[in-house]
Amino acid sequence: MEKQPTSPILALQQQRLLLQMEYAAEKEAFRKQTEEMGLQRKVKRGDAWYPIKLGKSYYNSLNQLVVEVFRRGEDDEIEHNFEFGRPVAFFSVVEKDKIKYFNFTSTVSYVDGDRMVVAVPDNGQLVDVQGAENVGIQLFFDETSYKMMFDALDRVIRAKGRLGYLRDLFYSRQEAETFSFSPIHFPYLNRTQEDAVNKVLRAKDVAIVHGPPGTGKTTTLVEAIYETLRRENQVLVCAQSNMAVDWISEKLVDRGVNVLRIGNPTRVNDKMLSFTYERRFEAHPDYEMLWAIRKAIRELRANRKRGGDKYHQKMDRLKERATELEVRINAQLFGEARVIACTLVGSANRLLEGQKFGTLFIDEAAQALEAACWIPIRRASRVILAGDHCQLPPTIKSYAALKAGLGKTLMERIVDNKPEVVTLLKMQYRMNEEIMRFSSDWFYHNQVESAPEVKFRSILDLDIPMSWIDTSQFELPESEEGLFKEQFVGESFGRINKAEAELTLMALETYFNKIGKERILDERIDVGVISPYRAQVQYLRRLVKQKEFFKPFRHLISVNTVDGFQGQERDIILISLVRANDEGQIGFLRDLRRMNVAITRARMKLIILGDASTLTKHPFYKKLYEYIDAL
């Protein structure tokens, strides 16, 4: 346990130091990766596209010069890491695998499958890229997010008024203030969900909705936002990732709430795009006129006559008119919206300059660094956090910073200091009782129960909902000795266990044959194959593609890391744990929160594959193995 500083300001200064360590570690890792890692590895990790094809370039509604980028090549089974707002750099391959970077950075504006739209600083730089051969694009170090987090911490450290009050409150045992009124009844919520919404409405300062897997956290949060909007004109809704922002925005739109999404969505469909700021801006009746003025400004710049007196007057006039129109459009868009939705870092967007909100909702708060949460908090009077600190934690690169306490989130801090503001959702609607029971016992003090309609759900009669296939029990021909052992395939890419991957798909094939092919297709029984290691995920994806048996079912099978399955569920889940060695080394499988996510994705059937002799040296896996064995 890290030693707690005595005052909020000292604690936040310590946070800043730890964040500085994380910044230095990530920057150094990026430098090494850029200088030392081969191009193929970057592509395989999903951090680069090569080769690419450039499409058309144009000015978007934010008046940024953007260019279309298309991924070419055979890499479509690789899940890439490009998403809105991330910095990227173009490069060209000059000799065999020798990379030359263009000396400017760009920003991802939009990604949809193998097509990406990238904002570039100016036309001259774009022309250089368009004229080059063998061009690729890779993720660049994200300096901006860190700057915003440092800035937020500095402001909170110095803060007086409401922000200073919230800072001191979150770091102390002082009781949070509440309103008092009779509880409101919501007929379509269960008892703990109803308690949570009432607690949110009563909170003057802070409330927390703690949602274990399958307990309807999003449903509860949407209800709480909807009810808050009966009392307030507008609220701010944030989350760590674009995907989580999309998810909650979509649910609010389904309830008829006018959402303005700042930043582009990850899940690209017409419904999602229709409530983004960019689309709304373009659809405004004044936009055409604004576009014409911006075009005139660009042409005036390009054709500037040396020494022309009238140039400045004309330019000033046009700029003034463009600003006037922009202000008018923004005032209308923000005036109509009831919910402003963006990522935590996205809340620093210049569009939100000067905006204040009565209430801020932070979803998936247990996955966000504390510094990132302070970015939007400075715009709000009260804060509602929702998430589960027993599931995925924030990603931290620096082991020293993690050890010293950077991983402790604001949500955990408030849960520790103010248990009275927390509501635990206790009824889950996802899993068969036996799949859920282990997680409830180990992580939630046995407080989570199954709803009657899912308690006994199964695909086959008399099926055991959980099984563990112990790979150490498999006899192998001598020539293939060690086949069920893990292999290390490089730093930050992880480990692979090819024999276990083969066995995983054999187990799935056997189970499919039991169910019957027709039934799988008719009932659209879906499957998730999970592994904590990226190398194993890519190998499994390749095998699914290659195996003829799975051809009709490919659209029902998703293969991903634990992080990739956060918030999702499937009828059948298989988990390949990979680790198999004589020393009992299990690496980051020791992060049990990750395992909690993995074992709670299945509705009806969970199959775990792993070397029991390696894994059961750890008490959690020993307990899990014994639990499954006793079913």
N, C-alpha and C positions, 0 to 999 in steps of 0.2 A: 504493500500500500504506500502511495506517495504521501509525504508529510504535508498536511494542509497549512498554507500560510494563514496568518492570523486575521488579515483584513481583506475585503473584496478587492481593493486596489492592488495589494501585493499579489493576491491570487491571479488577477488578470495580467499583471506584469510578468508573472511566471508563465502564464499561458502564452504570452507574447514571445518569451524566450524559447519556449518549446516549439512554437510555430516557426520561429527563426531557424531552429535546428531542422525541422521538417522541410522547410524551404530549401536550406542548403543541401540536405540529403537528396531531395527530389531533383534539384538542379544538377548535382553531381551525377546522379544516376542517368539523367537525361544526356548529359555531356558524354558519359561513357558509352551510352547506347548509340548516340549519334556518331561518335568517332570509331567505335570498335565493332559494333554489331553489323554483320553483313546484311545486304539489302533483302535477301530472301527471308531472313529471320524477322526483319521488321514487318514484311508483308504477312508472314505466317502469324505474327502476334496481333495482326489487325491494326498496326500503327502506321502502315504506309500502303498506298496504292501504286502499283507499277506493273506494266505501263499504263498511262492514262491517255484519254483522248479529250481535247478541249472542244467545247461546243460554243454556242453564241455568247457574246458578252453584251450587257445592257446596264442601264441605271435602274435600281429597284425603287420602291416607294419611299425608302429612307434616304434616297439620293446617293446611294453607295454604288460604285462601279463593281459589278459582279460578273463572274464567268462560270459557265457550266463545266463540270469535270465529270468524265465517265470512266469507271473502272473497266479495264480490259483484262483479259487473261483468264486463267482457270481457278481463280481464287474465290469463287462465289460461295463455297462452303465455310469460308473463314468469316467469322463474325467480326466486323471492324469496330474500332473505338471512336470513329468520327461522329461528332454530334454538334448541334447548334452552339455557337459561341466559342468553340475551341480554336486556339490559334494553330495555324498550319504553315508549312514552308514548302515551296516548290523546289524541285531539284532536277538536274539532268545527269544521266549516266554517260560520262565522257569516254572512259575506257572500260575494260572488263571490271564491272562492279565498283568502279571508282566514281564517287558521288560528288557533284559540284552543286552547292546550294545557291539559289538566287538571293541577293542580299536584302530581302524584305520579308516581312511576315504578313499573312492574310488571316481572315477569320471565316469559319464555316457559318454560312447563313442558313443552310437548309440541306438535309440529307434524306434521300428516299431510295433505299436499296443500293444500286450501283451508280446512282446519279447524285452528284453533290453540287451545290451552288456556293461559290466562295467569293467573299468580298475582298477586293484588292485595293491597295492604297491609291494608285493612279494608273493612267493609261500607258505611260512610257514603260512601266514595269511589266504590265500585262503583255505589251508588244514583245518584250524580251523573251517571255515564256512561250508565246505563240510562235516565235521564230526558232525556238530550240528543238533539238531532236531528243528522242528517248527520255521523255519527261515523266516525272512521278510527283507524288505529293505525300508528305508525312506530317504527323502531329508534331507540334512544337511545344516547347516548355510554356506552361500557362502562368506567365508573370502577373497578369491582370488580376486573377482571382486572389492571389496572395496579397497584392497591393490593397485590394478592397478589404480583405480580412484584417490586415495590419491597421488600416485606417479606422475600421470599425472598433477594434480593440482600443486604439488611442482615444477615440471619441468617448467610449464608455468609461475609460479610466478618468478622463477629465470631466465627465458629465455632472451637471447639476440637474435640478428639476425632476421631471418624471423619469427620464432615463436613469439618472443617478439613484432615484428611489427604487426602481426595478432591480438595478445592479445590487444594491445593498440587501434588498429583500431576497433575491435568489441565492445569495451567498450566506444567508443567516437562518437561524431558526425562527425568526420573527414571523408571526402569523400573517398569512395573506388575508386581505380584506374581502368581504363578500356582501352581496345584496341579500335581503331576506324577502322571500315571497313563497307562496304555496307551490308545491311541485306541479308541473304541467304533465298531463297524461298523453302519451303517444301510442295509439292502439297497435301500430305496426312495429313497435320496438319491443325487445324483451326488457326484463327488469333492470339489468345492469346497464344496458344501452340507454334506457330512459333516465337512470340515475346520472349517467355521464353527461347527457344533454342538459339536464337541469343544473348540474354542477358548473358546466360551461356558462350557462346563462347567469348564474348567481355570482360568478367570479368577477371581482373588480380588478384583480391584478393578474392572476395566473390560474390555469387549470390544466390537468394532464389526462388524456384518454390513453390508457395502456391496453393495447389490443393484441393478445396472443393470436397465433395463426387460426384463421377461419372464424374469428369471433365477430366479424362485421364491423371492423374499425372504420372503413370508408363510409359505410351506410350511416354509422353514428355521427361521423364528422360532417357529412353532407347535411344531415338533419340539424346539427348544431349550427352550421353556417346559415342554413335556411331560416332557422328561428332567430338567429342574431340579426339577420337582415330585416326582420319585422320591427326591430328596435333601432337599427342603424342604417344609414343610407348606403354605405359602401364598406367592404372589408378587403383586407389583403390576405391572399392565400399563397403560401410558399412551400417548397420542398427542396431537398438536396438535388434531386435529379430531374431532368426534363421529363422522363417517363412518369415519375410520380405526380408531377404537376399536370401532365396530360390526363392521367387517370382520374384525378379528382375533378379537373375542369370538365371532363366529359360527363361525369355523373351529375355535376351541377347544371350543365346545359340540359341534360335529360329531365331535370326538375323544373325547367323553364327559367333558370336564372341567367341574366345577361352577364356573360363572362368576357373580359378582355384579357387575352393571353399575350403577355409581353415576352417576345422571343419566339422562335419557331418550334413547333412540336416535333417529338421524336417519331410518334406514331402518325405517319403522314396519311391522312385521308381527308376527303372534302369536308366532312363534319368538323374535324379538328382545325383545319385551316380556316374555316369560315369565321371562327371567333378569335383569330390572331389579330394583333394590332395592324400588321402590314396589310392583310386583306381588307380589314375595315377601313383603313386609311385610303386604300385604292378605290374602294367602293363609294367613298364620300362624293357628293355632287361637286364639291369645289376642287377635287383632285386634278381633273383635266386641265383646269386653268393653272394650277400650281405646276403641273408637269410642263406645260408650255413655257412658263416663266423660267423654270430651271433649265430647260433646253436653251432658251434665249441667253441665259447667263453663261452657259457652257460655250455657246457659239461666239458670244462677245469676247470671252477669254481667248478662244482659239484664234480669232481674227483681229486681235487688238492692233490698232495702228499706232506705230511709235509716235509718242508725243501728242496723241489725240486728246484734246482738252475735254471733249464731251464724254470720253470713256468713263471716267469716275462718276460723273453725274448720273449717266445712264445706269451704270452698275449699281450705284447706291439705291436708285429708284426701284430697280428690279428686285434687289435683295430685300428691301423694305416691304415690298408687296408680297414676296414669297414668305417672309417671316409672318406677316399679318395673316396670310391664308393658313399657314402651318398652325399658328396659335389657335385660330378659329376651329380648324378640324379637330385638333387635340382636345380643346375645351368641350366640344360636342361628344367625342368618343368617350372621354373620361367621365363626362357628366351623365351619360346614359348607362355606363357600366355599373353593375352592383358588386361584382367581384373582380378585383385585379389579381391575375395569377401569373407567377413567375418563379424561377429558381431563387434560392437564397442570394446567390451572387448577382442574379439578374435584377434584384430589387435595388441595386445601385445604379440602374439605368437612368440616363439623363432625363428620360420621359417622366420619371417619378420624382424629379427634383421638386422639393417644396411640398410634396403631397404628405398629408397626415391621415392616419386611420385610427378609428376607435379600437378595432380589434385586428390582431394578426393571428392567423392560423398557420402553424408549421406542421406539415404532414411528414411522416418518416423521420421524425426528429431524432431518433436514436441512431441514424446513419450520418448525422451531420456534425462536423466539428463545431465546437462552441463558438469560435470566432466567426464562422459563417452565419450562425443564428443571430448574432448581434447586428449584422448588416441591416436586416429589415426591422429588428426590434426598435431601432431608434426612430422609426416612423409611426410607432403605435403606442397606445395607452395601456393596452392589456394584451397578454400573450396566451394562446391556447396551443399546447403541444400534443401531438398524437404520434404514437409509434410503439415500438416494443424493444426495450433495451436487452431482451433475451434473444433477439435475432441479430441480423447483420450489423456489425459495428462500423464506424467510419474507417476508410482505408488510410493506413498510415505507413509511410515508407521507412521512417527513421525508427529503428528499434529503441534507441536511447530515449527519444521523445515519447514513444509509446509507454516505455517503462516508467518514465517520470510523470506520466499522467495526462498526455495530450489526448489519449483515447477516451477520457471521461467526458461524456457529452453534457450539454446544458440540461437535457432532460433527466439524465441520471442524477445530476447535482441537485435538481429540484425535487426529484423523487426521494433522495436521501434526506434533504432538509425539511421537506413539507409533505409527508405522506398523506396529510389530510386533503391535499388538492388533487390526489390521484384517484381515478376510478378504473378498476380492473374489469374488463369485459370478460364474463365467465361462461358464456354459452357459445359453443362452436358449432358451425353448420357445414363443415367440410368433410371430416374424416370419420371413418369407422371407429367406434369406441376404442378398440384395441390398438389402433395406430396412434390415437391421440393420447392414450393413458400414460405412456412412458414420458412423453414431453411434459404433460401436466404435472406428473409426480416430480420430475427432476427440476424443471424450470419455474413452475408456478404454484409450488406448495400444494399440489393436488386440488387447486381451486377451479380448474376448468372442467366443464361438463359437456357432454354431447347432447345436441338437440335430438329428440326422439326420432325424427325422420331420417337422421343419418347414422344413428347408433349402430345399427346392424347392417348397414349397406355393404353389399358385396357383388362381385360379378358372377361368381360361381357358387352354387349351393355348397354348404359345408366347407367352404374355402378357408384356409388360415390366412388372415389379412396381412401378416408380416412373416417374411422368412429371411434367413441369413445363409447365403451359400459360402461356406468356408473354403477358400481356395487352397488353404494349406492341406486340405484332405485329399487333394487330387493327385493321383499317381501319374507320373509322366515317364515316358521312355527315357532311358539313361542319356541318350544323345541330346535330349532336350532339357537336360538338367538346368534348373534355375529359370525355366521359362515363366513361372508364376512369380518371379521376383520383379521388383520395380527397377526401372532404368532412369537415370538422371539425364535430362536432355537440355541442360543449359540453364543458367541463372535466369530467374524471373520468368521462365517458361515452364519450369517444373518437371514433373516426373511422369513416367508412362509405364503401364503394365499391360503389354500387348495380349498376353494370354488371358488376363482377366477381362479385357475388352471383348475378346472373342467369346468368352464364357458368358458375358453379360448378354450378348445378342442371342446366344444359344438358349439362355434361360427365357428370354423374351419370346423367341420362336416357339419354344415348348409351351409356354403359357398361351400364346395366340392359338396354337393348335387345339389346346384344351377348350378354349372359348368357341372356336369355329370362325373361319374367315368371313363367312357371310354376315354373321352377327356383329363382328367388329366393324364392318363397313356400314351395315344398316343402322347400328346404334351410335356410330361415330365414337367408339371407345378410344380415348386419347392417351398417349404415353409420354412421359418425360424420362429421359436418361440423363442422370446427373453425375458429374465427377468434379471434385474440388480442383483438379489440375487441367489447365488449358490444353496441354499436349494430349492428354487422354481424351478430352472432348473432341479435338480435331480428328484423332485416330478413330474414335467411335463414329463420328459423322461420315468419315470415309467408308467405314465398314457398312454402315446402313445404306449408303449409296451403291456400294458394290454388290450387296447380297440381293439376289434375284427375289428371294422369298418376301422381302419387305417392300418390293416395288409398289404393290397396290395400296400399301399403308403409309407411304412416306409422308403424306400430308397430315397424318395423325401422330407422327413421332417428332418430338423436338429433343435435341441434344444440346446441353449447355452446362455452364459452371453453376455453382450454388448461387452466386451473385446474380447470374442471368435468370434464375427462377424465383427471385424474391418477389413476393406478391402474387405468384401464379399457383395454379393447382392443376392436377391431371388425374384421370381415373387410375392409371397405373404409374408407379414411379420405380425405376431401378437406379441404384446408387453404386457406382464403382469407386471404392475407396483407395485403390492403387497401392498404398503402402504395404510392402512385404519385405522385411529384412530380419536378420537374426538379432539385431540390437534393440528391437522394439521402438525404433525411431519413427515418430509419426508427424513431425514437422508441424505445419499449421493446422492439422486436424485436431490439434490441442485446443483450437478456438472453438469451444463447444457451441457458441451461438450460431456458428455456420452450420453445424450439424443439426441444430434445432430447426433451422430453415429447411435443410435437405429432407429430414424425416417427416416433416409436416406438410409436404406438398401433395401427398397421395390421398385420394378420396377413398379408394377401395382396396388397393393392393400395393404393398411396399416390399421390394426385393432388394436386399443389401448384399453386395459381393465384396468380400475382403478377407485378408489373411488373419484369422482369429488369433493365431499364436503371436503375431506382431501387435495387433490392435488391443487385445484384452489385457495387455500389460498396463493400460490406462484404465482407471476405475470407471469412467463413463462408459467406455465401450464394453468393458467387462459386464457391467450392469445391463447394458442394452442387449448384449449377446445372451445373457442368462434369461432376460425378460422374454426375448423372442423364442428361445429354446423351450421355455415353459408353456408357450401358447398351445 
